[in-house]
Amino acid sequence: MRRTLIMFLFIISLTVTAIAQIQPFTKDELDYALDLPSPSWRAISRLDVHDHMEFVYGDDYSNGYLRLRKKFVSAGTGAEVQFRHDEQWELRSLPGYVVCSDGRGTEFEGHLRGTVFSYEYINRGRNMDGRIYYLQLDNRTFYVLHFTVASDKLRGLRSQMDSIVKSFRLK
């Protein structure tokens, strides 16, 4: 009985600790919100043509990096077609690029439904993994959550990546 009680208290403390670490993220000018599962994830504003939010795990982009974009496509364009387009114009130029699972995506559900695709590449001699989640709003709009991480860090961050995507929601 005592052993069961100790185990129960331990599980409760882990659950409370995990819940306490979740950091909701939103900004007034954004039409979405998401939850960052660890204080190690930090938001960075990046200005190119538009102001974009990006997220970095820790201080090194190879430890975990998320680019988040809203894409408008031709009516009826599916996630696989969008991935093929991104592959042709962006991913194939990466050193050592290899698509995983023969380029077939895996269905994914959170607040929004979508498809996730995985690939590998090399950055400055380091093996890297990429995961792209295409969350479809309607027949013309996707939110694309594009993660990259050093291959040796993927195992520890994959559940956090999934958690971020599952928490992604429109305001």
matplotlib code that plots the C-alpha trace (Angstrom):
import matplotlib.pyplot as plt

x = [0.0, 2.8, 4.6, 1.5, 0.9, 4.5, 4.2, 0.9, 2.4, 5.4, 3.2, 1.1, 4.3, 5.5, 2.2, 2.1, 5.7, 4.9, 1.7, 3.6, 6.2, 3.7, 4.1, 1.1, 2.3, 0.3, 0.6, -2.1, -1.2, -1.2, -4.3, -3.0, -1.9, 0.1, 1.7, 5.4, 6.0, 9.2, 10.7, 13.7, 11.6, 11.8, 10.1, 12.1, 10.6, 12.1, 11.5, 12.0, 9.2, 6.8, 7.2, 7.4, 7.6, 10.2, 11.0, 14.4, 15.0, 17.8, 20.6, 21.5, 19.3, 20.4, 18.9, 15.5, 14.1, 10.5, 9.5, 5.8, 4.1, 0.7, 0.5, -2.2, -2.5, -4.6, -8.0, -8.0, -4.2, -3.5, -0.6, 1.3, 1.3, 2.4, 5.2, 6.4, 6.4, 8.5, 10.7, 11.4, 12.0, 13.6, 14.5, 16.3, 19.0, 20.0, 23.3, 22.6, 18.8, 16.9, 13.1, 11.9, 9.0, 9.2, 7.8, 4.5, 3.0, 1.4, -2.0, -1.9, -4.6, -4.6, -6.9, -6.4, -6.0, -2.9, -0.2, 3.5, 6.4, 10.0, 13.4, 17.1, 20.0, 23.4, 24.3, 27.9, 28.9, 26.1, 23.2, 19.9, 16.2, 13.3, 9.6, 7.0, 3.5, 0.9, -2.2, -5.1, -7.6, -9.7, -9.2, -6.8, -5.0, -2.3, -0.4, 3.1, 5.1, 8.6, 10.9, 14.6, 16.8, 20.1, 19.5, 20.9, 18.4, 15.3, 14.3, 14.2, 12.3, 9.9, 7.1, 7.6, 7.2, 4.0, 2.8, 3.4, 1.5, -1.4, -1.7, -1.7, -5.1, -6.7, -7.8]
y = [0.0, 2.4, 1.7, 2.4, 5.7, 6.8, 5.9, 7.8, 10.9, 10.7, 10.5, 13.5, 15.6, 14.8, 15.7, 19.0, 19.8, 19.1, 21.2, 24.1, 24.2, 24.8, 28.4, 29.8, 32.0, 34.6, 38.1, 40.6, 40.9, 37.1, 35.1, 32.0, 30.8, 27.8, 26.3, 25.9, 22.7, 23.9, 27.2, 26.3, 27.2, 31.0, 33.1, 35.4, 38.0, 37.9, 40.5, 39.7, 40.7, 40.3, 40.1, 36.4, 34.5, 31.8, 29.6, 28.2, 25.5, 26.8, 29.0, 26.9, 26.6, 23.0, 22.0, 22.8, 25.4, 26.2, 28.4, 29.1, 30.4, 30.8, 29.8, 30.4, 27.8, 27.0, 25.7, 22.0, 21.8, 19.0, 18.7, 16.2, 18.6, 21.4, 19.3, 18.4, 22.1, 22.9, 20.0, 21.1, 24.8, 24.6, 21.2, 19.5, 22.2, 21.1, 19.2, 15.5, 15.9, 12.6, 12.4, 9.9, 7.3, 7.7, 11.2, 9.9, 12.0, 10.9, 12.2, 14.3, 15.7, 18.5, 21.5, 21.4, 18.4, 18.0, 15.9, 15.7, 14.9, 14.1, 14.4, 14.4, 16.6, 17.8, 21.2, 22.1, 18.4, 17.6, 15.2, 17.1, 16.1, 18.1, 17.7, 19.8, 19.8, 21.1, 22.2, 22.8, 25.5, 25.3, 24.3, 27.3, 27.9, 26.1, 26.8, 25.3, 24.5, 23.5, 22.1, 21.3, 19.7, 17.9, 14.2, 13.3, 15.6, 14.5, 11.7, 14.0, 16.8, 14.9, 14.7, 18.5, 19.2, 17.1, 18.9, 22.4, 21.4, 19.8, 23.0, 25.3, 27.0, 30.0, 32.9]
z = [0.0, 1.0, -2.3, -4.3, -2.5, -3.1, -6.8, -7.0, -5.4, -7.8, -10.8, -9.6, -9.1, -12.6, -14.0, -12.1, -13.2, -16.9, -16.8, -15.1, -17.8, -20.6, -21.9, -23.9, -26.8, -28.7, -29.9, -30.7, -34.4, -34.9, -35.7, -34.0, -30.6, -29.5, -26.4, -25.9, -23.8, -22.2, -21.1, -23.3, -26.4, -27.1, -29.6, -32.0, -34.3, -37.7, -40.4, -44.0, -46.4, -43.4, -39.7, -38.8, -35.5, -35.2, -32.2, -31.0, -28.5, -26.2, -27.7, -30.7, -33.8, -34.3, -30.9, -32.4, -34.7, -35.8, -38.7, -38.9, -42.1, -43.5, -47.2, -49.7, -52.5, -55.5, -54.6, -53.9, -53.4, -50.9, -48.4, -50.6, -53.5, -51.3, -49.9, -53.4, -54.3, -51.2, -51.9, -55.4, -54.6, -51.1, -49.7, -52.7, -52.5, -48.9, -48.8, -48.4, -48.7, -48.4, -48.1, -45.5, -45.9, -49.7, -49.3, -48.0, -45.2, -42.1, -41.0, -37.9, -35.6, -33.1, -33.0, -36.8, -39.0, -41.2, -42.6, -41.5, -43.8, -42.7, -44.3, -43.5, -44.6, -43.6, -42.1, -41.6, -41.4, -38.8, -39.6, -39.4, -39.4, -40.7, -40.0, -41.9, -40.6, -43.1, -41.2, -43.6, -42.7, -45.9, -49.6, -50.2, -46.9, -44.9, -41.8, -42.2, -39.1, -40.2, -37.6, -38.0, -35.4, -35.2, -35.7, -32.3, -30.6, -32.5, -30.2, -27.2, -29.1, -31.3, -28.6, -28.0, -31.7, -31.8, -28.7, -30.2, -33.4, -31.5, -29.5, -32.5, -32.8, -34.4, -32.1]

ax = plt.figure().add_subplot(projection="3d")
ax.plot(x, y, z, "-o")
ax.set_aspect("equal")
plt.show()
